[in-house]
């Protein structure tokens, strides 16, 4: 005779996994915002930029954005590394 399945336990396990995946995605998006320096923008500007990007139909523009994004990940540039680059001006010249 087959053992009865505990559907409630299986559903609870799946719900917990889905919750963990959603939380992980939220954390990764937050990390991405910080890594790109977008956390310096006000929330309205960031939301507007994201919405404009999603709604854009310009393939060349999206390709350009994709290349920039790949560069961020392939070079491992973090926000602190980008901001600490010398500007070519000395503090006395600013």
VENWO-V916196 format. One record per backbone hydrogen bond with DSSP energy under -0.5 kcal/mol. NH is the residue of the N-H (numbers start at 1). CO is the residue of the C=O. If there is no record, write none. Layout:
nh=NH co=CO
nh=NH co=CO
This chain:
nh=7 co=5
nh=10 co=6
nh=11 co=7
nh=12 co=8
nh=13 co=9
nh=14 co=10
nh=15 co=11
nh=16 co=12
nh=17 co=13
nh=18 co=14
nh=19 co=15
nh=20 co=16
nh=21 co=17
nh=22 co=18
nh=23 co=19
nh=24 co=20
nh=25 co=21
nh=26 co=22
nh=27 co=23
nh=28 co=24
nh=29 co=25
nh=30 co=26
nh=31 co=27
nh=32 co=28
nh=33 co=29
nh=34 co=30
nh=35 co=31
nh=36 co=32
nh=37 co=33
nh=37 co=34
nh=38 co=33
nh=39 co=33
nh=40 co=37
nh=41 co=38
nh=46 co=42
nh=47 co=43
nh=48 co=44
nh=49 co=45
nh=50 co=46
nh=51 co=47
nh=52 co=48
nh=53 co=49
nh=54 co=50
nh=55 co=51
nh=56 co=52
nh=59 co=57
nh=62 co=58
nh=63 co=59
nh=64 co=60
nh=65 co=61
nh=66 co=62
nh=67 co=63
nh=68 co=64
nh=69 co=65
nh=70 co=66
nh=71 co=67
nh=72 co=68
nh=73 co=69
nh=74 co=70
nh=75 co=71
nh=76 co=72
nh=77 co=72
nh=82 co=78
nh=83 co=79
nh=84 co=80
nh=85 co=82
nh=93 co=90
nh=94 co=90
